[in-house]
Amino acid sequence: MAKDRLWGVYRIKDPKTGRLGQTWFVRRDVPADVRERLGRRVWNETTGTTDLKVALKIAEARWRGWSDQIAQARALGAGPVMSLANATAAVDQWRRMRCRAASGGGFLDHLIRQGVAAYMAAPGAGISADLSVDLPGEGIDAADYYFEKHPSASRAVETPISVQMLVARLVPSLRDPEAYAQLPEFDGAMDQAISDGGGAGVLPSTTRQALRTVFANAWLEVIEAEEAERRRAAMSLAARAPDSVLRDQVGRPAFQARVGDLTIGQVIAKYQAERDGDDTEKQYGHIFRALKQLVGEDKPIRAVTRDDVLTIKRTLAQIPKNMTKLYGKDVDLIDAIERGADEDKPRLAPNTLRSYMVNLSAVMNFAWKKLGVIDQNPVDGLIPKRQKQVERRAFRKDELDLIFGGLQQDREADSAHYWVPALLTFTGCRANEICQLRVEDVDRAEGIDFIDLTLFGKDGVRVGGKRLKNESSARAVPIHQELVRAGFLEFVERRRAAGEERLFPELTQNAFGRYSHEVSRRFGQHLDRVGLPEPSLVLHGLRHGFRNACRAASLPTEIADGLGGWAGKGEGENYGSRAGLDQVISNAEHMSKLTMGGFKLPA
């Protein structure tokens, strides 16, 4: 046997050939003081690899796991060790006791304590079909007795969702010994069952591992028996209910749990892990809170209905504006609504409510399309339309003259605060599309200079931090001659010569991953300085002006859609959607027709 000193890695010699085998194994002796606790003297396992470096990494992980087992065994302290046979017997005894009680044994014990012997001797005694028993002078009903003993139990005839989910999580444990981890309470429940079944002593880790499948079987049997008891009691109550109550239950959709179902809380945790960004809580906090507080984080995501979504929508519409600033980030939604109403605080703006519903839809789409745990998005069709607060308009020529006349210092400084508005004016791009540009995105083909709006670099690899609004946003935009005349290409070469990757490295991403926030803020301040404070005039108005220029040049709608990246429904979806040579040449011909109402950038 050849052995590496590190992590007990070794290979076995073939006794017939005398040669060492290729596969590496890992071995570790169990310390004497915990051998009885762990039920073994040595760990000896294959790493499943012939690569020593890989084997050492696997062995290191195994040793760490074994060290955890040793520490846990020592933490158990002194006391007799429970054998697998004794632990199994205790679990079986617990199962028998719980199933007997669920099958009516508990009620019969109650009857005996109340003097059933005297009742049985009475003439005409009998137990009715609805599980009621009449003692002389008083009535004892099994259903009433059950709900007195279990006041929090559901009185619905159908199986509660919580029980269905528990069963769905337990079933995999019958086949997979590691599936118990889906239930954090599994080991605690098993320990309690052993104790209730009369078991005593320390449970070694190997015994615990072997016992889990046994306990999963027993627990499922107990759940089935106790749910049958609860349903008998619920059916007894239903049999005595008025006809109107029974009619109300007809047609009520029944949820049936499936293996692999996730709760709302689990989906939220996975969504947060998937996004892994600082803005997730800021953007989705209200939605996470609404799902947990109004629907319940333990409810299966597949059981969320449109009625649940409508409840969330109605509730969000009532919360006060700036709720967390007013009452803290941990405030209960209903409490915030009541306090906001008492204090006459303004409610959320309609478009803010819409954004929350869009975020809710995003979470549901994640559960549907990414996780595959729901069959459809219950938010579809329930997102309100955006309400215009201000009618934005394009800038007139005299206003553009005023704006760019006041940006000459920024131009001399090669600042984004000059070139971004200039590019928006003569390309029709969205602000973030320009602000996130890399130097390599400014390209040339067949004598035509153009901007390649793409999520990918020259090597075909996606560039981190870039985003486009939709598929039609990826396009080749020819550089207008007015930008060339103003020196844009020379600006690009200066950035290239400086070794910059990004065209505007001074712009940074905000919490939502956008680079345009500072340009937009500064542009608004500049409008105020030059005497254009109208709310209808914003940075995005430059894009409106480009659209107007397309109309003035009589460009077909699909061509304008392709140049500006507007989602079209016809042939325009092919125009500018990729930086192919034909598209670049075609787009350049159309771009040359745009005059922007006669506006020219200052010399």
PLY file of the C-alpha trace (Angstrom):
ply
format ascii 1.0
element vertex 603
property float x
property float y
property float z
element edge 602
property int vertex1
property int vertex2
end_header
0.00 0.00 0.00
1.46 3.34 -1.07
0.33 6.19 1.17
0.59 9.95 0.92
1.20 11.63 4.29
-1.35 14.34 3.63
-4.99 13.51 4.40
-4.33 9.74 4.58
-4.49 9.26 0.81
-3.23 5.93 -0.53
-3.44 3.40 -3.34
-3.90 -0.35 -2.97
-1.43 -2.88 -4.34
-2.90 -5.68 -6.44
-1.90 -8.93 -4.65
-1.73 -10.83 -7.94
0.40 -8.45 -10.00
2.12 -6.54 -7.20
1.29 -3.28 -8.97
-0.32 -0.29 -7.38
-3.85 0.46 -8.43
-4.66 3.74 -10.11
-7.53 4.89 -7.86
-6.75 6.79 -4.69
-8.40 6.00 -1.35
-8.58 7.97 1.88
-8.34 6.56 5.42
-8.61 7.93 8.92
-8.61 6.17 12.27
-11.46 7.05 14.62
-10.19 8.32 17.98
-10.64 5.72 20.71
-12.84 7.96 22.89
-15.56 8.29 20.23
-15.45 4.87 18.55
-18.45 3.62 20.51
-20.36 6.84 19.79
-19.62 6.70 16.07
-20.01 2.94 15.79
-16.77 2.41 13.87
-12.99 2.18 14.30
-11.91 3.60 10.98
-13.09 5.54 7.95
-11.85 4.07 4.69
-13.35 5.30 1.43
-12.49 5.67 -2.25
-12.01 9.14 -3.71
-13.17 7.84 -7.08
-10.28 9.48 -8.95
-6.82 8.60 -10.28
-5.63 12.22 -10.14
-3.64 12.82 -6.94
-4.37 16.56 -6.83
-8.09 15.95 -7.13
-7.89 13.10 -4.62
-6.17 15.35 -2.06
-8.94 17.94 -2.37
-11.60 15.25 -1.94
-9.71 13.76 1.01
-9.39 17.14 2.67
-13.16 17.62 2.45
-13.74 14.11 3.86
-11.42 14.76 6.80
-13.22 17.97 7.60
-16.52 16.13 7.60
-15.09 13.41 9.81
-13.68 16.04 12.17
-17.19 17.48 12.48
-18.53 14.01 13.36
-15.80 13.57 15.99
-16.61 16.95 17.52
-20.34 16.15 17.55
-19.71 12.76 19.14
-17.60 14.32 21.88
-20.27 16.95 22.44
-22.81 14.21 23.19
-21.11 13.63 26.52
-21.18 10.56 28.70
-23.98 8.03 28.81
-25.06 4.71 27.36
-24.99 4.35 23.60
-28.26 3.44 21.93
-28.09 0.61 19.43
-29.89 0.71 16.09
-32.20 -2.08 17.28
-33.18 -0.16 20.44
-33.67 3.08 18.54
-35.80 1.32 15.91
-37.91 -0.28 18.66
-38.47 3.13 20.27
-39.55 4.67 16.94
-41.90 1.73 16.34
-43.41 2.10 19.81
-43.95 5.81 19.17
-45.62 4.96 15.85
-47.95 2.44 17.50
-48.99 4.86 20.25
-49.70 7.71 17.84
-51.57 5.54 15.34
-53.66 3.90 18.10
-54.65 7.32 19.43
-55.54 8.46 15.91
-57.65 5.37 15.20
-60.04 6.19 18.01
-58.13 4.90 20.97
-57.90 8.32 22.51
-61.63 8.87 22.33
-62.34 5.44 23.77
-59.98 6.16 26.65
-61.96 9.34 27.23
-65.22 7.41 27.25
-63.85 4.94 29.77
-62.75 7.76 32.03
-66.28 9.19 31.84
-67.92 5.99 32.99
-68.63 4.11 29.79
-69.13 0.92 31.75
-72.36 2.34 33.13
-73.35 3.53 29.66
-72.80 0.12 28.09
-75.14 -1.47 30.63
-77.92 0.98 29.75
-80.68 -0.38 27.51
-80.79 0.88 23.90
-77.22 2.09 23.94
-75.44 2.60 20.61
-73.00 4.70 18.68
-74.48 6.77 15.89
-73.10 6.96 12.36
-71.92 10.53 12.86
-69.49 9.41 15.60
-71.63 10.70 18.48
-72.35 8.75 21.65
-75.18 9.60 24.01
-74.63 8.97 27.69
-77.59 9.16 29.97
-78.16 12.84 30.58
-75.33 14.14 28.37
-73.90 13.90 24.84
-70.30 13.11 23.94
-69.31 13.74 20.33
-66.03 12.45 18.84
-65.69 15.43 16.47
-66.23 17.96 19.23
-63.82 16.04 21.44
-61.19 16.02 18.68
-61.31 19.78 18.08
-61.32 20.48 21.81
-58.06 18.52 22.02
-56.69 20.10 18.78
-58.10 23.64 18.67
-55.69 24.79 15.94
-56.48 21.88 13.58
-58.14 22.70 10.26
-61.87 21.98 10.12
-61.87 21.75 6.33
-62.62 18.35 4.79
-59.73 18.59 2.34
-56.21 17.86 3.57
-54.44 21.06 4.70
-51.69 22.30 2.45
-49.19 22.21 5.33
-49.78 18.45 5.73
-49.47 17.88 2.00
-46.18 19.77 1.91
-44.82 17.78 4.86
-45.65 14.51 3.11
-44.14 15.75 -0.17
-40.88 16.53 1.64
-40.82 13.26 3.56
-41.41 10.93 0.61
-37.94 11.50 -0.95
-36.37 10.44 2.37
-37.62 6.91 1.74
-35.26 6.63 -1.24
-32.54 9.19 -0.60
-30.87 9.13 2.84
-29.77 12.77 2.39
-33.23 14.10 1.49
-34.08 14.58 5.17
-32.13 17.86 4.95
-35.16 19.38 3.18
-36.82 19.30 6.60
-34.73 21.22 9.15
-36.92 19.80 11.92
-36.39 16.17 10.85
-33.71 15.15 13.38
-35.44 17.00 16.19
-38.69 15.19 15.45
-36.85 11.87 15.35
-35.19 12.51 18.73
-38.57 13.38 20.25
-40.13 10.23 18.79
-37.36 8.08 20.29
-37.86 9.72 23.68
-41.66 9.35 23.52
-41.19 5.71 22.53
-39.12 4.99 25.63
-35.69 5.18 24.06
-32.77 6.44 26.12
-29.10 6.94 25.49
-26.75 8.60 23.08
-27.46 8.11 19.37
-24.22 7.68 17.38
-24.04 9.39 14.00
-23.95 6.11 12.06
-27.01 4.88 13.94
-28.77 8.18 13.33
-28.05 7.95 9.63
-29.36 4.39 9.39
-32.45 5.29 11.45
-33.60 8.19 9.28
-35.30 6.04 6.64
-37.00 4.01 9.38
-38.26 7.17 11.04
-39.40 8.69 7.72
-41.59 5.61 7.13
-42.98 5.77 10.67
-43.61 9.50 10.49
-45.51 9.15 7.22
-47.68 6.42 8.74
-48.43 8.61 11.75
-49.27 11.58 9.52
-51.65 9.46 7.44
-53.38 8.07 10.55
-53.69 11.47 12.24
-54.91 13.15 9.07
-57.52 10.40 8.68
-58.66 11.12 12.24
-58.85 14.85 11.58
-60.80 14.32 8.36
-63.31 12.03 10.12
-63.92 14.77 12.64
-64.16 17.43 9.90
-66.60 15.28 7.91
-68.71 14.82 11.02
-68.94 18.57 11.42
-69.72 18.97 7.72
-72.53 16.41 7.98
-74.19 18.61 10.59
-73.58 21.84 8.64
-76.44 23.67 6.92
-76.91 22.92 3.22
-75.74 26.44 2.35
-72.38 25.79 3.97
-71.94 22.59 2.00
-72.90 24.34 -1.23
-70.24 26.99 -0.55
-67.59 24.26 -0.57
-68.60 22.85 -3.96
-66.18 23.81 -6.73
-63.52 25.05 -4.32
-60.18 24.14 -5.95
-58.20 21.59 -3.96
-54.42 21.88 -3.88
-52.49 18.63 -4.20
-48.84 18.77 -3.13
-46.14 17.35 -5.39
-42.65 16.18 -4.60
-40.36 19.14 -5.27
-42.90 21.82 -4.31
-41.32 24.92 -2.78
-42.81 27.34 -0.29
-43.00 31.08 -0.84
-40.17 31.56 1.64
-37.96 29.10 -0.21
-38.59 30.74 -3.59
-37.79 34.17 -2.16
-34.52 32.84 -0.72
-33.57 31.32 -4.09
-34.49 34.53 -5.91
-32.33 36.59 -3.56
-29.43 34.16 -4.03
-29.87 34.25 -7.81
-29.76 38.04 -8.02
-27.11 38.39 -5.31
-27.17 42.19 -5.55
-27.38 45.02 -3.08
-30.46 46.41 -4.83
-32.59 43.25 -4.44
-34.01 44.13 -1.03
-34.48 47.77 -2.04
-36.33 46.84 -5.21
-38.26 43.80 -3.98
-38.57 44.36 -0.23
-42.25 45.38 -0.35
-43.11 42.36 -2.51
-41.25 39.92 -0.28
-43.01 41.41 2.74
-46.42 41.25 1.06
-45.99 37.61 0.04
-44.87 36.57 3.51
-47.38 38.61 5.51
-50.47 38.39 3.31
-50.12 34.92 1.80
-47.71 33.19 4.18
-44.09 32.19 3.62
-44.90 28.53 4.39
-47.56 28.36 1.68
-46.49 26.47 -1.46
-45.78 28.89 -4.29
-47.91 26.67 -6.54
-50.90 27.28 -4.28
-50.79 31.06 -4.82
-53.96 32.04 -6.67
-55.12 35.10 -8.57
-57.23 35.96 -5.52
-54.00 36.04 -3.48
-52.44 38.34 -6.07
-55.49 40.62 -6.00
-55.24 40.76 -2.20
-51.60 41.80 -2.51
-52.49 44.41 -5.14
-55.30 45.90 -3.04
-53.09 45.99 0.04
-50.13 47.61 -1.70
-52.47 50.28 -3.09
-53.23 51.34 0.49
-49.73 51.52 1.97
-48.39 55.01 2.64
-45.70 56.56 0.49
-42.19 56.13 1.96
-43.54 53.50 4.36
-40.17 52.17 5.55
-38.80 55.66 6.11
-41.85 56.51 8.19
-42.20 53.34 10.24
-39.02 51.29 9.77
-38.09 48.49 7.39
-39.61 45.75 9.60
-43.05 47.33 9.89
-46.10 45.12 9.37
-47.98 46.11 6.21
-51.42 46.24 7.84
-50.05 48.24 10.76
-48.42 50.68 8.35
-51.68 51.07 6.41
-53.64 51.81 9.61
-51.03 54.25 10.91
-50.80 55.95 7.54
-54.58 56.38 7.42
-54.68 57.78 10.98
-51.91 60.26 10.12
-53.44 61.11 6.72
-50.26 60.13 4.86
-50.35 60.04 1.04
-50.52 56.59 -0.53
-48.30 55.06 -3.20
-48.41 56.69 -6.61
-50.15 54.53 -9.25
-46.92 53.99 -11.18
-45.11 52.92 -8.02
-47.83 50.34 -7.40
-47.40 49.20 -10.99
-43.65 48.76 -10.49
-44.30 46.59 -7.42
-46.68 44.40 -9.40
-44.07 44.09 -12.15
-41.60 42.94 -9.50
-44.12 40.41 -8.16
-44.55 39.09 -11.68
-40.76 38.77 -11.98
-40.63 36.60 -8.84
-43.45 34.41 -10.17
-41.78 34.12 -13.56
-38.62 32.99 -11.75
-40.63 30.27 -9.97
-42.27 29.28 -13.26
-39.56 29.45 -15.90
-36.39 29.08 -13.84
-37.41 26.74 -11.03
-40.34 24.99 -12.74
-42.38 24.81 -9.52
-45.52 26.57 -10.79
-47.53 25.92 -13.94
-48.31 29.53 -14.84
-47.80 33.09 -13.62
-50.83 34.15 -11.51
-49.92 37.82 -11.97
-50.48 37.77 -15.75
-53.14 40.30 -16.71
-53.19 41.97 -13.28
-50.48 44.59 -13.79
-52.07 48.04 -14.18
-51.13 50.18 -17.16
-48.61 52.92 -16.63
-50.24 56.29 -15.99
-48.55 59.33 -17.47
-47.80 61.97 -14.88
-46.19 64.36 -17.37
-46.51 64.51 -21.16
-42.87 64.58 -22.25
-42.00 66.32 -25.48
-39.08 66.71 -27.84
-36.79 69.73 -27.70
-37.16 72.50 -30.29
-34.16 73.75 -32.29
-33.86 76.94 -30.25
-33.88 74.92 -27.03
-31.16 72.59 -28.33
-29.08 75.64 -29.28
-29.46 76.92 -25.73
-28.64 73.54 -24.15
-25.50 72.72 -26.13
-24.32 76.32 -26.12
-23.98 75.94 -22.35
-22.07 72.64 -22.50
-18.86 73.86 -24.14
-16.75 73.44 -20.99
-17.89 69.82 -20.75
-17.02 69.37 -24.43
-13.50 70.71 -23.91
-13.08 68.34 -20.97
-14.15 65.31 -23.07
-16.92 64.84 -20.53
-19.79 62.39 -20.74
-22.07 65.30 -19.82
-21.50 66.72 -23.31
-21.06 63.65 -25.49
-23.92 61.58 -24.06
-26.60 64.25 -24.83
-24.99 64.82 -28.25
-25.12 61.10 -29.04
-28.70 60.81 -27.81
-29.72 63.68 -30.10
-28.23 62.15 -33.25
-28.70 58.40 -32.60
-32.05 58.15 -30.80
-30.48 55.70 -28.32
-31.57 55.24 -24.75
-29.36 56.98 -22.20
-28.04 53.81 -20.58
-27.25 52.29 -23.98
-24.82 55.15 -24.61
-23.47 55.46 -21.06
-22.43 51.80 -20.92
-20.58 51.82 -24.28
-17.11 50.35 -24.56
-14.48 51.89 -26.83
-14.56 48.78 -29.04
-18.30 49.31 -29.63
-17.45 52.22 -31.95
-16.54 50.36 -35.14
-16.07 50.86 -38.89
-17.04 48.73 -41.91
-17.05 49.54 -45.64
-16.13 53.12 -44.83
-19.08 53.53 -42.47
-18.56 54.41 -38.80
-21.19 52.97 -36.49
-21.99 52.12 -32.89
-22.50 48.43 -32.23
-25.11 48.13 -29.48
-24.52 44.63 -28.21
-24.14 42.70 -24.96
-21.05 40.92 -26.27
-17.42 41.85 -26.85
-15.34 41.30 -29.96
-14.43 37.83 -28.64
-18.10 36.83 -28.49
-18.14 36.72 -24.69
-20.87 38.58 -22.84
-19.66 41.78 -21.18
-20.52 42.06 -17.51
-22.59 45.06 -16.46
-24.13 45.64 -19.88
-27.88 45.50 -20.40
-30.36 46.17 -23.20
-34.09 46.68 -22.83
-35.14 43.93 -25.26
-33.97 41.86 -28.22
-34.71 44.62 -30.75
-32.40 46.94 -28.78
-29.34 45.10 -30.15
-28.52 46.97 -33.35
-25.93 48.83 -35.40
-26.42 52.61 -35.33
-24.49 54.59 -37.99
-22.75 57.68 -36.66
-24.46 60.80 -37.98
-22.25 63.20 -39.94
-23.04 65.96 -37.46
-21.31 63.89 -34.72
-18.35 63.29 -37.02
-18.12 67.03 -37.76
-18.21 67.80 -34.00
-15.19 65.54 -33.38
-16.76 62.43 -31.87
-14.42 60.01 -33.67
-11.38 61.95 -32.44
-12.80 61.74 -28.91
-13.07 57.96 -29.31
-9.45 57.73 -30.48
-8.30 59.71 -27.44
-10.08 57.21 -25.20
-8.52 54.34 -27.14
-5.04 55.85 -26.92
-5.48 56.26 -23.16
-6.12 52.52 -22.86
-9.69 52.96 -21.63
-12.09 50.04 -22.03
-15.22 52.09 -21.49
-16.06 55.18 -23.51
-17.19 57.03 -20.39
-15.20 55.54 -17.49
-16.21 58.39 -15.19
-19.78 57.02 -15.08
-20.50 54.35 -12.49
-23.41 51.97 -11.99
-26.12 52.82 -9.50
-27.89 50.33 -7.22
-30.03 49.20 -10.17
-27.08 48.50 -12.45
-27.51 51.60 -14.65
-24.77 54.01 -15.72
-27.06 56.88 -16.79
-28.29 58.18 -13.43
-25.63 60.88 -12.98
-25.90 62.13 -16.57
-29.68 62.39 -16.21
-29.38 64.27 -12.91
-26.79 66.73 -14.24
-28.77 67.29 -17.45
-31.84 68.24 -15.40
-29.77 70.75 -13.41
-28.39 72.18 -16.65
-31.91 72.68 -18.03
-32.75 74.73 -14.94
-29.60 76.84 -15.39
-30.37 77.70 -19.03
-33.99 78.57 -18.27
-35.78 75.39 -19.35
-37.39 74.16 -16.11
-40.52 72.63 -17.66
-41.31 69.15 -16.23
-42.03 67.97 -19.77
-38.38 68.52 -20.77
-36.06 65.69 -19.70
-33.02 63.85 -21.07
-35.28 61.25 -22.69
-36.81 64.08 -24.76
-33.73 63.88 -27.01
-34.88 60.41 -28.05
-38.34 61.83 -28.79
-36.66 64.38 -31.04
-34.93 61.63 -33.00
-38.28 59.95 -33.59
-39.72 63.23 -34.84
-36.75 63.60 -37.20
-37.49 60.13 -38.61
-41.07 61.21 -39.32
-39.91 64.47 -40.87
-37.63 62.49 -43.20
-40.59 60.22 -44.12
-38.76 57.10 -43.00
-41.04 54.03 -42.88
-42.07 53.13 -39.35
-40.19 49.84 -39.42
-36.98 51.63 -40.43
-37.34 54.16 -37.61
-38.06 51.31 -35.19
-34.87 49.57 -36.27
-32.68 52.67 -35.93
-34.02 53.61 -32.50
-34.41 50.10 -31.11
-38.16 50.39 -30.70
-39.86 47.00 -30.62
-41.54 46.69 -34.01
-44.06 44.17 -35.27
-43.08 44.01 -38.91
-40.01 44.06 -41.09
-38.39 46.59 -38.78
-37.52 43.82 -36.34
-34.77 42.78 -38.76
-33.39 46.31 -39.26
-30.46 47.11 -37.00
-31.01 44.03 -34.87
-27.42 42.88 -35.47
-24.24 44.51 -36.73
-24.30 42.72 -40.08
-22.74 44.58 -43.01
-26.00 44.82 -44.96
-27.76 46.39 -41.98
-24.92 48.87 -41.39
-24.99 50.07 -45.03
-28.81 50.25 -45.13
-29.03 52.10 -41.82
-26.36 54.59 -42.91
-28.42 55.53 -45.97
-31.45 56.20 -43.80
-29.45 58.07 -41.12
-28.08 60.47 -43.73
-31.62 61.71 -44.40
-32.14 62.98 -40.83
-31.64 66.74 -40.30
-32.88 67.10 -36.70
-34.91 70.15 -37.65
-31.80 71.98 -38.82
-30.00 71.78 -35.47
-26.21 71.59 -35.58
-23.80 71.07 -32.71
-21.79 74.23 -31.93
-18.41 74.35 -33.69
0 1
1 2
2 3
3 4
4 5
5 6
6 7
7 8
8 9
9 10
10 11
11 12
12 13
13 14
14 15
15 16
16 17
17 18
18 19
19 20
20 21
21 22
22 23
23 24
24 25
25 26
26 27
27 28
28 29
29 30
30 31
31 32
32 33
33 34
34 35
35 36
36 37
37 38
38 39
39 40
40 41
41 42
42 43
43 44
44 45
45 46
46 47
47 48
48 49
49 50
50 51
51 52
52 53
53 54
54 55
55 56
56 57
57 58
58 59
59 60
60 61
61 62
62 63
63 64
64 65
65 66
66 67
67 68
68 69
69 70
70 71
71 72
72 73
73 74
74 75
75 76
76 77
77 78
78 79
79 80
80 81
81 82
82 83
83 84
84 85
85 86
86 87
87 88
88 89
89 90
90 91
91 92
92 93
93 94
94 95
95 96
96 97
97 98
98 99
99 100
100 101
101 102
102 103
103 104
104 105
105 106
106 107
107 108
108 109
109 110
110 111
111 112
112 113
113 114
114 115
115 116
116 117
117 118
118 119
119 120
120 121
121 122
122 123
123 124
124 125
125 126
126 127
127 128
128 129
129 130
130 131
131 132
132 133
133 134
134 135
135 136
136 137
137 138
138 139
139 140
140 141
141 142
142 143
143 144
144 145
145 146
146 147
147 148
148 149
149 150
150 151
151 152
152 153
153 154
154 155
155 156
156 157
157 158
158 159
159 160
160 161
161 162
162 163
163 164
164 165
165 166
166 167
167 168
168 169
169 170
170 171
171 172
172 173
173 174
174 175
175 176
176 177
177 178
178 179
179 180
180 181
181 182
182 183
183 184
184 185
185 186
186 187
187 188
188 189
189 190
190 191
191 192
192 193
193 194
194 195
195 196
196 197
197 198
198 199
199 200
200 201
201 202
202 203
203 204
204 205
205 206
206 207
207 208
208 209
209 210
210 211
211 212
212 213
213 214
214 215
215 216
216 217
217 218
218 219
219 220
220 221
221 222
222 223
223 224
224 225
225 226
226 227
227 228
228 229
229 230
230 231
231 232
232 233
233 234
234 235
235 236
236 237
237 238
238 239
239 240
240 241
241 242
242 243
243 244
244 245
245 246
246 247
247 248
248 249
249 250
250 251
251 252
252 253
253 254
254 255
255 256
256 257
257 258
258 259
259 260
260 261
261 262
262 263
263 264
264 265
265 266
266 267
267 268
268 269
269 270
270 271
271 272
272 273
273 274
274 275
275 276
276 277
277 278
278 279
279 280
280 281
281 282
282 283
283 284
284 285
285 286
286 287
287 288
288 289
289 290
290 291
291 292
292 293
293 294
294 295
295 296
296 297
297 298
298 299
299 300
300 301
301 302
302 303
303 304
304 305
305 306
306 307
307 308
308 309
309 310
310 311
311 312
312 313
313 314
314 315
315 316
316 317
317 318
318 319
319 320
320 321
321 322
322 323
323 324
324 325
325 326
326 327
327 328
328 329
329 330
330 331
331 332
332 333
333 334
334 335
335 336
336 337
337 338
338 339
339 340
340 341
341 342
342 343
343 344
344 345
345 346
346 347
347 348
348 349
349 350
350 351
351 352
352 353
353 354
354 355
355 356
356 357
357 358
358 359
359 360
360 361
361 362
362 363
363 364
364 365
365 366
366 367
367 368
368 369
369 370
370 371
371 372
372 373
373 374
374 375
375 376
376 377
377 378
378 379
379 380
380 381
381 382
382 383
383 384
384 385
385 386
386 387
387 388
388 389
389 390
390 391
391 392
392 393
393 394
394 395
395 396
396 397
397 398
398 399
399 400
400 401
401 402
402 403
403 404
404 405
405 406
406 407
407 408
408 409
409 410
410 411
411 412
412 413
413 414
414 415
415 416
416 417
417 418
418 419
419 420
420 421
421 422
422 423
423 424
424 425
425 426
426 427
427 428
428 429
429 430
430 431
431 432
432 433
433 434
434 435
435 436
436 437
437 438
438 439
439 440
440 441
441 442
442 443
443 444
444 445
445 446
446 447
447 448
448 449
449 450
450 451
451 452
452 453
453 454
454 455
455 456
456 457
457 458
458 459
459 460
460 461
461 462
462 463
463 464
464 465
465 466
466 467
467 468
468 469
469 470
470 471
471 472
472 473
473 474
474 475
475 476
476 477
477 478
478 479
479 480
480 481
481 482
482 483
483 484
484 485
485 486
486 487
487 488
488 489
489 490
490 491
491 492
492 493
493 494
494 495
495 496
496 497
497 498
498 499
499 500
500 501
501 502
502 503
503 504
504 505
505 506
506 507
507 508
508 509
509 510
510 511
511 512
512 513
513 514
514 515
515 516
516 517
517 518
518 519
519 520
520 521
521 522
522 523
523 524
524 525
525 526
526 527
527 528
528 529
529 530
530 531
531 532
532 533
533 534
534 535
535 536
536 537
537 538
538 539
539 540
540 541
541 542
542 543
543 544
544 545
545 546
546 547
547 548
548 549
549 550
550 551
551 552
552 553
553 554
554 555
555 556
556 557
557 558
558 559
559 560
560 561
561 562
562 563
563 564
564 565
565 566
566 567
567 568
568 569
569 570
570 571
571 572
572 573
573 574
574 575
575 576
576 577
577 578
578 579
579 580
580 581
581 582
582 583
583 584
584 585
585 586
586 587
587 588
588 589
589 590
590 591
591 592
592 593
593 594
594 595
595 596
596 597
597 598
598 599
599 600
600 601
601 602
